[in-house]
Amino acid sequence: MTIIVSVKINDGVVMAADSAGTMGSGQIYAHANKITNLCEGLPIGAMST
């Protein structure tokens, strides 16, 4: 199960996600990167599951 949350506040958006990832084979990765910055230097991000 993946948990990703975003909250809009006055100055912007807060994004958070858990770090565990599971592959189709059932292998579990403890440090998956589910939030990424789409363009360095700009406040544009994306979350994936």
PDB file of all heavy atoms in Angstrom:
ATOM      1  N   MET A   1       0.846  -1.167   0.000  1.00  0.00           N
ATOM      2  CA  MET A   1       0.000   0.000   0.000  1.00  0.00           C
ATOM      3  C   MET A   1       0.899   1.241   0.000  1.00  0.00           C
ATOM      4  O   MET A   1       1.873   1.302   0.734  1.00  0.00           O
ATOM      5  CB  MET A   1      -0.898   0.009   1.229  1.00  0.00           C
ATOM      6  CG  MET A   1      -1.683   1.284   1.339  1.00  0.00           C
ATOM      7  SD  MET A   1      -2.939   1.419   2.645  1.00  0.00           S
ATOM      8  CE  MET A   1      -2.204   0.729   4.054  1.00  0.00           C
ATOM      9  N   THR A   2       0.545   2.207  -0.799  1.00  0.00           N
ATOM     10  CA  THR A   2       1.278   3.470  -0.875  1.00  0.00           C
ATOM     11  C   THR A   2       0.464   4.580  -0.242  1.00  0.00           C
ATOM     12  O   THR A   2      -0.740   4.658  -0.433  1.00  0.00           O
ATOM     13  CB  THR A   2       1.578   3.834  -2.329  1.00  0.00           C
ATOM     14  OG1 THR A   2       2.478   2.869  -2.851  1.00  0.00           O
ATOM     15  CG2 THR A   2       2.205   5.198  -2.454  1.00  0.00           C
ATOM     16  N   ILE A   3       1.152   5.432   0.488  1.00  0.00           N
ATOM     17  CA  ILE A   3       0.504   6.594   1.099  1.00  0.00           C
ATOM     18  C   ILE A   3       1.185   7.842   0.565  1.00  0.00           C
ATOM     19  O   ILE A   3       2.395   8.011   0.730  1.00  0.00           O
ATOM     20  CB  ILE A   3       0.605   6.552   2.630  1.00  0.00           C
ATOM     21  CG1 ILE A   3      -0.091   5.306   3.166  1.00  0.00           C
ATOM     22  CG2 ILE A   3       0.021   7.815   3.244  1.00  0.00           C
ATOM     23  CD1 ILE A   3       0.134   5.062   4.638  1.00  0.00           C
ATOM     24  N   ILE A   4       0.427   8.694  -0.126  1.00  0.00           N
ATOM     25  CA  ILE A   4       0.922   9.997  -0.558  1.00  0.00           C
ATOM     26  C   ILE A   4      -0.107  11.042  -0.154  1.00  0.00           C
ATOM     27  O   ILE A   4      -1.299  10.826  -0.236  1.00  0.00           O
ATOM     28  CB  ILE A   4       1.218  10.067  -2.070  1.00  0.00           C
ATOM     29  CG1 ILE A   4       0.026   9.643  -2.909  1.00  0.00           C
ATOM     30  CG2 ILE A   4       2.411   9.233  -2.422  1.00  0.00           C
ATOM     31  CD1 ILE A   4       0.249   9.783  -4.399  1.00  0.00           C
ATOM     32  N   VAL A   5       0.388  12.174   0.336  1.00  0.00           N
ATOM     33  CA  VAL A   5      -0.482  13.225   0.862  1.00  0.00           C
ATOM     34  C   VAL A   5      -0.003  14.563   0.348  1.00  0.00           C
ATOM     35  O   VAL A   5       1.200  14.809   0.257  1.00  0.00           O
ATOM     36  CB  VAL A   5      -0.446  13.235   2.407  1.00  0.00           C
ATOM     37  CG1 VAL A   5      -1.291  14.349   2.967  1.00  0.00           C
ATOM     38  CG2 VAL A   5      -0.869  11.906   2.973  1.00  0.00           C
ATOM     39  N   SER A   6      -0.932  15.434  -0.009  1.00  0.00           N
ATOM     40  CA  SER A   6      -0.584  16.818  -0.322  1.00  0.00           C
ATOM     41  C   SER A   6      -1.571  17.726   0.398  1.00  0.00           C
ATOM     42  O   SER A   6      -2.745  17.417   0.500  1.00  0.00           O
ATOM     43  CB  SER A   6      -0.601  17.081  -1.825  1.00  0.00           C
ATOM     44  OG  SER A   6      -1.890  16.888  -2.350  1.00  0.00           O
ATOM     45  N   VAL A   7      -1.053  18.844   0.911  1.00  0.00           N
ATOM     46  CA  VAL A   7      -1.862  19.787   1.671  1.00  0.00           C
ATOM     47  C   VAL A   7      -1.580  21.186   1.146  1.00  0.00           C
ATOM     48  O   VAL A   7      -0.429  21.594   1.039  1.00  0.00           O
ATOM     49  CB  VAL A   7      -1.522  19.724   3.172  1.00  0.00           C
ATOM     50  CG1 VAL A   7      -2.337  20.733   3.953  1.00  0.00           C
ATOM     51  CG2 VAL A   7      -1.723  18.330   3.719  1.00  0.00           C
ATOM     52  N   LYS A   8      -2.623  21.930   0.791  1.00  0.00           N
ATOM     53  CA  LYS A   8      -2.465  23.306   0.340  1.00  0.00           C
ATOM     54  C   LYS A   8      -2.494  24.217   1.555  1.00  0.00           C
ATOM     55  O   LYS A   8      -3.397  24.142   2.377  1.00  0.00           O
ATOM     56  CB  LYS A   8      -3.575  23.700  -0.621  1.00  0.00           C
ATOM     57  CG  LYS A   8      -3.397  25.100  -1.185  1.00  0.00           C
ATOM     58  CD  LYS A   8      -4.540  25.454  -2.109  1.00  0.00           C
ATOM     59  CE  LYS A   8      -4.388  26.833  -2.689  1.00  0.00           C
ATOM     60  NZ  LYS A   8      -4.258  27.901  -1.709  1.00  0.00           N
ATOM     61  N   ILE A   9      -1.467  25.057   1.664  1.00  0.00           N
ATOM     62  CA  ILE A   9      -1.411  26.046   2.733  1.00  0.00           C
ATOM     63  C   ILE A   9      -1.290  27.421   2.097  1.00  0.00           C
ATOM     64  O   ILE A   9      -1.220  27.538   0.877  1.00  0.00           O
ATOM     65  CB  ILE A   9      -0.237  25.767   3.701  1.00  0.00           C
ATOM     66  CG1 ILE A   9       1.089  25.779   2.949  1.00  0.00           C
ATOM     67  CG2 ILE A   9      -0.435  24.446   4.417  1.00  0.00           C
ATOM     68  CD1 ILE A   9       2.301  25.665   3.848  1.00  0.00           C
ATOM     69  N   ASN A  10      -1.240  28.464   2.902  1.00  0.00           N
ATOM     70  CA  ASN A  10      -1.227  29.830   2.371  1.00  0.00           C
ATOM     71  C   ASN A  10      -0.068  30.080   1.413  1.00  0.00           C
ATOM     72  O   ASN A  10      -0.234  30.734   0.392  1.00  0.00           O
ATOM     73  CB  ASN A  10      -1.161  30.835   3.513  1.00  0.00           C
ATOM     74  CG  ASN A  10      -2.428  30.838   4.333  1.00  0.00           C
ATOM     75  OD1 ASN A  10      -3.474  30.441   3.850  1.00  0.00           O
ATOM     76  ND2 ASN A  10      -2.341  31.251   5.571  1.00  0.00           N
ATOM     77  N   ASP A  11       1.131  29.597   1.741  1.00  0.00           N
ATOM     78  CA  ASP A  11       2.319  29.899   0.948  1.00  0.00           C
ATOM     79  C   ASP A  11       2.640  28.860  -0.114  1.00  0.00           C
ATOM     80  O   ASP A  11       3.616  29.011  -0.847  1.00  0.00           O
ATOM     81  CB  ASP A  11       3.536  30.050   1.859  1.00  0.00           C
ATOM     82  CG  ASP A  11       3.395  31.248   2.788  1.00  0.00           C
ATOM     83  OD1 ASP A  11       2.683  32.196   2.405  1.00  0.00           O
ATOM     84  OD2 ASP A  11       3.977  31.225   3.880  1.00  0.00           O
ATOM     85  N   GLY A  12       1.905  27.772  -0.203  1.00  0.00           N
ATOM     86  CA  GLY A  12       2.214  26.753  -1.206  1.00  0.00           C
ATOM     87  C   GLY A  12       1.560  25.426  -0.896  1.00  0.00           C
ATOM     88  O   GLY A  12       0.495  25.372  -0.304  1.00  0.00           O
ATOM     89  N   VAL A  13       2.235  24.346  -1.302  1.00  0.00           N
ATOM     90  CA  VAL A  13       1.715  22.996  -1.128  1.00  0.00           C
ATOM     91  C   VAL A  13       2.791  22.154  -0.441  1.00  0.00           C
ATOM     92  O   VAL A  13       3.967  22.224  -0.790  1.00  0.00           O
ATOM     93  CB  VAL A  13       1.361  22.364  -2.492  1.00  0.00           C
ATOM     94  CG1 VAL A  13       0.919  20.923  -2.339  1.00  0.00           C
ATOM     95  CG2 VAL A  13       0.282  23.172  -3.190  1.00  0.00           C
ATOM     96  N   VAL A  14       2.377  21.343   0.516  1.00  0.00           N
ATOM     97  CA  VAL A  14       3.265  20.403   1.187  1.00  0.00           C
ATOM     98  C   VAL A  14       2.971  19.017   0.630  1.00  0.00           C
ATOM     99  O   VAL A  14       1.824  18.596   0.580  1.00  0.00           O
ATOM    100  CB  VAL A  14       3.048  20.418   2.717  1.00  0.00           C
ATOM    101  CG1 VAL A  14       3.904  19.378   3.402  1.00  0.00           C
ATOM    102  CG2 VAL A  14       3.304  21.800   3.273  1.00  0.00           C
ATOM    103  N   MET A  15       4.026  18.317   0.175  1.00  0.00           N
ATOM    104  CA  MET A  15       3.871  16.974  -0.384  1.00  0.00           C
ATOM    105  C   MET A  15       4.656  15.986   0.474  1.00  0.00           C
ATOM    106  O   MET A  15       5.785  16.265   0.862  1.00  0.00           O
ATOM    107  CB  MET A  15       4.395  16.939  -1.813  1.00  0.00           C
ATOM    108  CG  MET A  15       3.661  17.874  -2.742  1.00  0.00           C
ATOM    109  SD  MET A  15       4.489  18.184  -4.314  1.00  0.00           S
ATOM    110  CE  MET A  15       4.584  16.581  -5.030  1.00  0.00           C
ATOM    111  N   ALA A  16       4.056  14.813   0.763  1.00  0.00           N
ATOM    112  CA  ALA A  16       4.732  13.786   1.558  1.00  0.00           C
ATOM    113  C   ALA A  16       4.341  12.408   1.045  1.00  0.00           C
ATOM    114  O   ALA A  16       3.259  12.212   0.500  1.00  0.00           O
ATOM    115  CB  ALA A  16       4.348  13.921   3.023  1.00  0.00           C
ATOM    116  N   ALA A  17       5.248  11.446   1.192  1.00  0.00           N
ATOM    117  CA  ALA A  17       4.985  10.069   0.777  1.00  0.00           C
ATOM    118  C   ALA A  17       5.769   9.116   1.657  1.00  0.00           C
ATOM    119  O   ALA A  17       6.807   9.474   2.211  1.00  0.00           O
ATOM    120  CB  ALA A  17       5.378   9.872  -0.680  1.00  0.00           C
ATOM    121  N   ASP A  18       5.272   7.862   1.762  1.00  0.00           N
ATOM    122  CA  ASP A  18       6.053   6.845   2.454  1.00  0.00           C
ATOM    123  C   ASP A  18       7.215   6.429   1.554  1.00  0.00           C
ATOM    124  O   ASP A  18       7.285   6.837   0.400  1.00  0.00           O
ATOM    125  CB  ASP A  18       5.181   5.648   2.822  1.00  0.00           C
ATOM    126  CG  ASP A  18       4.661   4.899   1.607  1.00  0.00           C
ATOM    127  OD1 ASP A  18       4.557   5.512   0.533  1.00  0.00           O
ATOM    128  OD2 ASP A  18       4.352   3.706   1.735  1.00  0.00           O
ATOM    129  N   SER A  19       8.145   5.644   2.080  1.00  0.00           N
ATOM    130  CA  SER A  19       9.334   5.323   1.288  1.00  0.00           C
ATOM    131  C   SER A  19       9.442   3.858   0.899  1.00  0.00           C
ATOM    132  O   SER A  19      10.429   3.460   0.291  1.00  0.00           O
ATOM    133  CB  SER A  19      10.589   5.733   2.066  1.00  0.00           C
ATOM    134  OG  SER A  19      10.677   4.994   3.266  1.00  0.00           O
ATOM    135  N   ALA A  20       8.465   3.039   1.214  1.00  0.00           N
ATOM    136  CA  ALA A  20       8.520   1.623   0.848  1.00  0.00           C
ATOM    137  C   ALA A  20       7.917   1.403  -0.536  1.00  0.00           C
ATOM    138  O   ALA A  20       6.937   2.034  -0.901  1.00  0.00           O
ATOM    139  CB  ALA A  20       7.766   0.782   1.876  1.00  0.00           C
ATOM    140  N   GLY A  21       8.541   0.514  -1.295  1.00  0.00           N
ATOM    141  CA  GLY A  21       8.038   0.188  -2.628  1.00  0.00           C
ATOM    142  C   GLY A  21       8.076  -1.306  -2.847  1.00  0.00           C
ATOM    143  O   GLY A  21       8.984  -1.997  -2.389  1.00  0.00           O
ATOM    144  N   THR A  22       7.076  -1.841  -3.558  1.00  0.00           N
ATOM    145  CA  THR A  22       7.007  -3.273  -3.836  1.00  0.00           C
ATOM    146  C   THR A  22       6.981  -3.490  -5.337  1.00  0.00           C
ATOM    147  O   THR A  22       6.202  -2.861  -6.045  1.00  0.00           O
ATOM    148  CB  THR A  22       5.738  -3.880  -3.209  1.00  0.00           C
ATOM    149  OG1 THR A  22       5.707  -3.557  -1.825  1.00  0.00           O
ATOM    150  CG2 THR A  22       5.711  -5.382  -3.376  1.00  0.00           C
ATOM    151  N   MET A  23       7.823  -4.384  -5.813  1.00  0.00           N
ATOM    152  CA  MET A  23       7.857  -4.735  -7.239  1.00  0.00           C
ATOM    153  C   MET A  23       6.856  -5.855  -7.495  1.00  0.00           C
ATOM    154  O   MET A  23       6.353  -6.490  -6.567  1.00  0.00           O
ATOM    155  CB  MET A  23       9.264  -5.173  -7.638  1.00  0.00           C
ATOM    156  CG  MET A  23      10.309  -4.100  -7.414  1.00  0.00           C
ATOM    157  SD  MET A  23       9.959  -2.563  -8.268  1.00  0.00           S
ATOM    158  CE  MET A  23      10.330  -3.024  -9.926  1.00  0.00           C
ATOM    159  N   GLY A  24       6.573  -6.132  -8.767  1.00  0.00           N
ATOM    160  CA  GLY A  24       5.625  -7.181  -9.135  1.00  0.00           C
ATOM    161  C   GLY A  24       6.027  -8.550  -8.623  1.00  0.00           C
ATOM    162  O   GLY A  24       5.184  -9.408  -8.383  1.00  0.00           O
ATOM    163  N   SER A  25       7.322  -8.782  -8.442  1.00  0.00           N
ATOM    164  CA  SER A  25       7.815 -10.070  -7.947  1.00  0.00           C
ATOM    165  C   SER A  25       7.596 -10.236  -6.450  1.00  0.00           C
ATOM    166  O   SER A  25       7.846 -11.308  -5.905  1.00  0.00           O
ATOM    167  CB  SER A  25       9.302 -10.208  -8.269  1.00  0.00           C
ATOM    168  OG  SER A  25      10.040  -9.211  -7.585  1.00  0.00           O
ATOM    169  N   GLY A  26       7.188  -9.174  -5.764  1.00  0.00           N
ATOM    170  CA  GLY A  26       6.980  -9.219  -4.325  1.00  0.00           C
ATOM    171  C   GLY A  26       8.154  -8.679  -3.534  1.00  0.00           C
ATOM    172  O   GLY A  26       8.090  -8.583  -2.316  1.00  0.00           O
ATOM    173  N   GLN A  27       9.245  -8.321  -4.228  1.00  0.00           N
ATOM    174  CA  GLN A  27      10.415  -7.777  -3.544  1.00  0.00           C
ATOM    175  C   GLN A  27      10.085  -6.383  -3.023  1.00  0.00           C
ATOM    176  O   GLN A  27       9.517  -5.558  -3.725  1.00  0.00           O
ATOM    177  CB  GLN A  27      11.600  -7.706  -4.482  1.00  0.00           C
ATOM    178  CG  GLN A  27      12.867  -7.241  -3.809  1.00  0.00           C
ATOM    179  CD  GLN A  27      14.074  -7.298  -4.740  1.00  0.00           C
ATOM    180  OE1 GLN A  27      13.942  -7.610  -5.911  1.00  0.00           O
ATOM    181  NE2 GLN A  27      15.228  -6.994  -4.209  1.00  0.00           N
ATOM    182  N   ILE A  28      10.466  -6.105  -1.773  1.00  0.00           N
ATOM    183  CA  ILE A  28      10.166  -4.830  -1.120  1.00  0.00           C
ATOM    184  C   ILE A  28      11.434  -3.988  -1.044  1.00  0.00           C
ATOM    185  O   ILE A  28      12.484  -4.475  -0.625  1.00  0.00           O
ATOM    186  CB  ILE A  28       9.593  -5.046   0.287  1.00  0.00           C
ATOM    187  CG1 ILE A  28       8.281  -5.834   0.203  1.00  0.00           C
ATOM    188  CG2 ILE A  28       9.376  -3.724   1.007  1.00  0.00           C
ATOM    189  CD1 ILE A  28       7.726  -6.256   1.543  1.00  0.00           C
ATOM    190  N   TYR A  29      11.331  -2.737  -1.463  1.00  0.00           N
ATOM    191  CA  TYR A  29      12.423  -1.775  -1.361  1.00  0.00           C
ATOM    192  C   TYR A  29      12.072  -0.785  -0.264  1.00  0.00           C
ATOM    193  O   TYR A  29      10.993  -0.206  -0.272  1.00  0.00           O
ATOM    194  CB  TYR A  29      12.629  -1.041  -2.686  1.00  0.00           C
ATOM    195  CG  TYR A  29      13.126  -1.944  -3.787  1.00  0.00           C
ATOM    196  CD1 TYR A  29      12.245  -2.562  -4.653  1.00  0.00           C
ATOM    197  CD2 TYR A  29      14.485  -2.172  -3.944  1.00  0.00           C
ATOM    198  CE1 TYR A  29      12.706  -3.404  -5.650  1.00  0.00           C
ATOM    199  CE2 TYR A  29      14.952  -3.004  -4.934  1.00  0.00           C
ATOM    200  CZ  TYR A  29      14.055  -3.620  -5.788  1.00  0.00           C
ATOM    201  OH  TYR A  29      14.522  -4.444  -6.760  1.00  0.00           O
ATOM    202  N   ALA A  30      13.004  -0.570   0.674  1.00  0.00           N
ATOM    203  CA  ALA A  30      12.720   0.267   1.843  1.00  0.00           C
ATOM    204  C   ALA A  30      12.882   1.756   1.554  1.00  0.00           C
ATOM    205  O   ALA A  30      12.378   2.574   2.304  1.00  0.00           O
ATOM    206  CB  ALA A  30      13.624  -0.134   3.003  1.00  0.00           C
ATOM    207  N   HIS A  31      13.570   2.122   0.461  1.00  0.00           N
ATOM    208  CA  HIS A  31      13.863   3.539   0.225  1.00  0.00           C
ATOM    209  C   HIS A  31      13.510   3.957  -1.201  1.00  0.00           C
ATOM    210  O   HIS A  31      14.363   4.388  -1.961  1.00  0.00           O
ATOM    211  CB  HIS A  31      15.338   3.835   0.516  1.00  0.00           C
ATOM    212  CG  HIS A  31      15.732   3.498   1.919  1.00  0.00           C
ATOM    213  ND1 HIS A  31      15.310   4.234   2.996  1.00  0.00           N
ATOM    214  CD2 HIS A  31      16.470   2.496   2.437  1.00  0.00           C
ATOM    215  CE1 HIS A  31      15.789   3.707   4.103  1.00  0.00           C
ATOM    216  NE2 HIS A  31      16.499   2.645   3.791  1.00  0.00           N
ATOM    217  N   ALA A  32      12.255   3.861  -1.561  1.00  0.00           N
ATOM    218  CA  ALA A  32      11.798   4.285  -2.890  1.00  0.00           C
ATOM    219  C   ALA A  32      11.631   5.805  -2.914  1.00  0.00           C
ATOM    220  O   ALA A  32      11.242   6.415  -1.919  1.00  0.00           O
ATOM    221  CB  ALA A  32      10.472   3.612  -3.235  1.00  0.00           C
ATOM    222  N   ASN A  33      11.958   6.435  -4.038  1.00  0.00           N
ATOM    223  CA  ASN A  33      11.803   7.880  -4.196  1.00  0.00           C
ATOM    224  C   ASN A  33      10.488   8.138  -4.938  1.00  0.00           C
ATOM    225  O   ASN A  33      10.417   8.009  -6.154  1.00  0.00           O
ATOM    226  CB  ASN A  33      12.984   8.466  -4.975  1.00  0.00           C
ATOM    227  CG  ASN A  33      12.944   9.970  -5.014  1.00  0.00           C
ATOM    228  OD1 ASN A  33      12.132  10.591  -4.347  1.00  0.00           O
ATOM    229  ND2 ASN A  33      13.815  10.556  -5.801  1.00  0.00           N
ATOM    230  N   LYS A  34       9.441   8.520  -4.211  1.00  0.00           N
ATOM    231  CA  LYS A  34       8.116   8.712  -4.803  1.00  0.00           C
ATOM    232  C   LYS A  34       7.790  10.169  -5.079  1.00  0.00           C
ATOM    233  O   LYS A  34       6.784  10.465  -5.699  1.00  0.00           O
ATOM    234  CB  LYS A  34       7.047   8.107  -3.889  1.00  0.00           C
ATOM    235  CG  LYS A  34       7.184   6.606  -3.746  1.00  0.00           C
ATOM    236  CD  LYS A  34       6.131   6.045  -2.838  1.00  0.00           C
ATOM    237  CE  LYS A  34       6.325   4.564  -2.662  1.00  0.00           C
ATOM    238  NZ  LYS A  34       5.345   4.019  -1.721  1.00  0.00           N
ATOM    239  N   ILE A  35       8.624  11.093  -4.600  1.00  0.00           N
ATOM    240  CA  ILE A  35       8.435  12.520  -4.860  1.00  0.00           C
ATOM    241  C   ILE A  35       9.680  13.029  -5.564  1.00  0.00           C
ATOM    242  O   ILE A  35      10.793  12.776  -5.131  1.00  0.00           O
ATOM    243  CB  ILE A  35       8.211  13.314  -3.562  1.00  0.00           C
ATOM    244  CG1 ILE A  35       6.966  12.805  -2.838  1.00  0.00           C
ATOM    245  CG2 ILE A  35       8.065  14.802  -3.858  1.00  0.00           C
ATOM    246  CD1 ILE A  35       6.723  13.472  -1.506  1.00  0.00           C
ATOM    247  N   THR A  36       9.495  13.732  -6.667  1.00  0.00           N
ATOM    248  CA  THR A  36      10.641  14.251  -7.404  1.00  0.00           C
ATOM    249  C   THR A  36      10.394  15.687  -7.842  1.00  0.00           C
ATOM    250  O   THR A  36       9.256  16.101  -8.021  1.00  0.00           O
ATOM    251  CB  THR A  36      10.954  13.363  -8.625  1.00  0.00           C
ATOM    252  OG1 THR A  36      12.157  13.806  -9.223  1.00  0.00           O
ATOM    253  CG2 THR A  36       9.839  13.398  -9.639  1.00  0.00           C
ATOM    254  N   ASN A  37      11.458  16.438  -7.991  1.00  0.00           N
ATOM    255  CA  ASN A  37      11.401  17.803  -8.509  1.00  0.00           C
ATOM    256  C   ASN A  37      11.498  17.704 -10.030  1.00  0.00           C
ATOM    257  O   ASN A  37      12.454  17.156 -10.559  1.00  0.00           O
ATOM    258  CB  ASN A  37      12.563  18.614  -7.941  1.00  0.00           C
ATOM    259  CG  ASN A  37      12.471  20.077  -8.277  1.00  0.00           C
ATOM    260  OD1 ASN A  37      11.761  20.476  -9.186  1.00  0.00           O
ATOM    261  ND2 ASN A  37      13.195  20.885  -7.541  1.00  0.00           N
ATOM    262  N   LEU A  38      10.513  18.190 -10.753  1.00  0.00           N
ATOM    263  CA  LEU A  38      10.493  18.054 -12.212  1.00  0.00           C
ATOM    264  C   LEU A  38      11.491  18.954 -12.917  1.00  0.00           C
ATOM    265  O   LEU A  38      11.993  18.613 -13.981  1.00  0.00           O
ATOM    266  CB  LEU A  38       9.082  18.334 -12.744  1.00  0.00           C
ATOM    267  CG  LEU A  38       8.021  17.315 -12.358  1.00  0.00           C
ATOM    268  CD1 LEU A  38       6.672  17.739 -12.910  1.00  0.00           C
ATOM    269  CD2 LEU A  38       8.384  15.933 -12.833  1.00  0.00           C
ATOM    270  N   CYS A  39      11.791  20.109 -12.341  1.00  0.00           N
ATOM    271  CA  CYS A  39      12.729  21.041 -12.967  1.00  0.00           C
ATOM    272  C   CYS A  39      13.546  21.707 -11.865  1.00  0.00           C
ATOM    273  O   CYS A  39      12.986  22.419 -11.031  1.00  0.00           O
ATOM    274  CB  CYS A  39      11.972  22.081 -13.792  1.00  0.00           C
ATOM    275  SG  CYS A  39      13.049  23.174 -14.712  1.00  0.00           S
ATOM    276  N   GLU A  40      14.864  21.464 -11.871  1.00  0.00           N
ATOM    277  CA  GLU A  40      15.721  22.001 -10.815  1.00  0.00           C
ATOM    278  C   GLU A  40      15.633  23.530 -10.761  1.00  0.00           C
ATOM    279  O   GLU A  40      15.695  24.209 -11.779  1.00  0.00           O
ATOM    280  CB  GLU A  40      17.170  21.591 -11.061  1.00  0.00           C
ATOM    281  CG  GLU A  40      18.085  21.910  -9.901  1.00  0.00           C
ATOM    282  CD  GLU A  40      19.486  21.363 -10.100  1.00  0.00           C
ATOM    283  OE1 GLU A  40      19.637  20.348 -10.805  1.00  0.00           O
ATOM    284  OE2 GLU A  40      20.413  21.964  -9.558  1.00  0.00           O
ATOM    285  N   GLY A  41      15.448  24.045  -9.565  1.00  0.00           N
ATOM    286  CA  GLY A  41      15.355  25.483  -9.376  1.00  0.00           C
ATOM    287  C   GLY A  41      13.935  26.029  -9.432  1.00  0.00           C
ATOM    288  O   GLY A  41      13.702  27.180  -9.089  1.00  0.00           O
ATOM    289  N   LEU A  42      12.983  25.223  -9.887  1.00  0.00           N
ATOM    290  CA  LEU A  42      11.574  25.659  -9.936  1.00  0.00           C
ATOM    291  C   LEU A  42      10.765  24.843  -8.949  1.00  0.00           C
ATOM    292  O   LEU A  42      11.022  23.665  -8.749  1.00  0.00           O
ATOM    293  CB  LEU A  42      10.998  25.483 -11.349  1.00  0.00           C
ATOM    294  CG  LEU A  42      11.598  26.364 -12.438  1.00  0.00           C
ATOM    295  CD1 LEU A  42      10.971  26.013 -13.788  1.00  0.00           C
ATOM    296  CD2 LEU A  42      11.382  27.829 -12.138  1.00  0.00           C
ATOM    297  N   PRO A  43       9.746  25.436  -8.334  1.00  0.00           N
ATOM    298  CA  PRO A  43       8.937  24.716  -7.340  1.00  0.00           C
ATOM    299  C   PRO A  43       7.858  23.857  -8.002  1.00  0.00           C
ATOM    300  O   PRO A  43       6.665  24.005  -7.772  1.00  0.00           O
ATOM    301  CB  PRO A  43       8.315  25.848  -6.518  1.00  0.00           C
ATOM    302  CG  PRO A  43       8.182  26.960  -7.511  1.00  0.00           C
ATOM    303  CD  PRO A  43       9.394  26.843  -8.402  1.00  0.00           C
ATOM    304  N   ILE A  44       8.293  22.914  -8.858  1.00  0.00           N
ATOM    305  CA  ILE A  44       7.366  22.037  -9.564  1.00  0.00           C
ATOM    306  C   ILE A  44       7.750  20.590  -9.227  1.00  0.00           C
ATOM    307  O   ILE A  44       8.875  20.174  -9.479  1.00  0.00           O
ATOM    308  CB  ILE A  44       7.427  22.236 -11.087  1.00  0.00           C
ATOM    309  CG1 ILE A  44       7.107  23.683 -11.444  1.00  0.00           C
ATOM    310  CG2 ILE A  44       6.475  21.284 -11.790  1.00  0.00           C
ATOM    311  CD1 ILE A  44       7.342  24.022 -12.893  1.00  0.00           C
ATOM    312  N   GLY A  45       6.838  19.849  -8.617  1.00  0.00           N
ATOM    313  CA  GLY A  45       7.130  18.482  -8.218  1.00  0.00           C
ATOM    314  C   GLY A  45       6.057  17.531  -8.680  1.00  0.00           C
ATOM    315  O   GLY A  45       5.009  17.928  -9.175  1.00  0.00           O
ATOM    316  N   ALA A  46       6.345  16.224  -8.518  1.00  0.00           N
ATOM    317  CA  ALA A  46       5.376  15.181  -8.879  1.00  0.00           C
ATOM    318  C   ALA A  46       5.487  14.033  -7.895  1.00  0.00           C
ATOM    319  O   ALA A  46       6.558  13.766  -7.358  1.00  0.00           O
ATOM    320  CB  ALA A  46       5.638  14.685 -10.286  1.00  0.00           C
ATOM    321  N   MET A  47       4.359  13.374  -7.646  1.00  0.00           N
ATOM    322  CA  MET A  47       4.332  12.184  -6.792  1.00  0.00           C
ATOM    323  C   MET A  47       3.907  11.007  -7.642  1.00  0.00           C
ATOM    324  O   MET A  47       3.074  11.146  -8.540  1.00  0.00           O
ATOM    325  CB  MET A  47       3.339  12.372  -5.646  1.00  0.00           C
ATOM    326  CG  MET A  47       3.707  13.490  -4.702  1.00  0.00           C
ATOM    327  SD  MET A  47       2.660  13.605  -3.249  1.00  0.00           S
ATOM    328  CE  MET A  47       1.150  14.269  -3.925  1.00  0.00           C
ATOM    329  N   SER A  48       4.502   9.843  -7.401  1.00  0.00           N
ATOM    330  CA  SER A  48       4.143   8.652  -8.166  1.00  0.00           C
ATOM    331  C   SER A  48       3.942   7.459  -7.232  1.00  0.00           C
ATOM    332  O   SER A  48       4.459   7.438  -6.127  1.00  0.00           O
ATOM    333  CB  SER A  48       5.230   8.321  -9.186  1.00  0.00           C
ATOM    334  OG  SER A  48       6.442   8.011  -8.520  1.00  0.00           O
ATOM    335  N   THR A  49       3.179   6.496  -7.697  1.00  0.00           N
ATOM    336  CA  THR A  49       2.963   5.269  -6.927  1.00  0.00           C
ATOM    337  C   THR A  49       3.367   4.093  -7.771  1.00  0.00           C
ATOM    338  O   THR A  49       3.491   4.172  -8.964  1.00  0.00           O
ATOM    339  CB  THR A  49       1.503   5.126  -6.510  1.00  0.00           C
ATOM    340  OG1 THR A  49       0.684   5.066  -7.674  1.00  0.00           O
ATOM    341  CG2 THR A  49       1.055   6.252  -5.642  1.00  0.00           C
TER     342      THR A  49
END
